Amino acid sequence: MFIFENLLHAVAMLIDTVLSLYFWVVIISALLSWVNPDPYNPLVRILRNLTEPVFYRIRKWLPFTYMSGIDFSPVVLLLAIQFLKIFLVRTLYQLAGMFPG
């Protein structure tokens, strides 16, 4: 069963890494929204393409995230990422550790 254990461990590590990277992408995107950078900059376009679809869905599902000119959808997304890291990634690590081997 060590193959399945290693597979679960690798999947958990990969998900953890992707969520950590996306966490920082969201933070950088939120910080850039405060300074209104050049929209034709390739880095800005990449960040917007990575975050705006998710922000749009959050704003659509939770309309209270945009109040008084402040968009709280990045905060909601960061909380969701942290929840996934705590719940999903830890669960996968624990499942991988449960197998005798």
C-alpha positions, 0 to 999 in steps of 0.5 A, a space after each residue: 500500500 506504500 504506492 497509494 500512500 506516496 500518491 496521496 502524499 504527493 497530491 497533498 503536497 502539490 495541492 498545498 503548493 498550488 494553494 500557497 502560490 495562488 494565495 500570494 497571487 491574490 495578495 499581489 493582485 489586491 495590492 495592485 488594485 490599490 495603485 491602478 497599474 498600467 492595464 497593458 503590462 503583461 504581468 498585470 494582465 496575467 494577475 488579472 486573468 488569474 484572479 478576476 474570474 474567481 473574484 467575479 464568482 465570489 461577488 456574484 455568489 456573495 453580493 455583500 463583498 462589495 461595500 462602500 467602494 471596498 471589494 472584500 472578495 480577495 479577503 473571502 478568497 484568501 479565507 477559502 484558500 486557508 480553509 482548503 489548506 487546513 482541511 483538505 491538505 491536512 486530511 490528505 496528509 493524514 490519510 496518507 499516514 494512516 496506511 500501514 507501511 
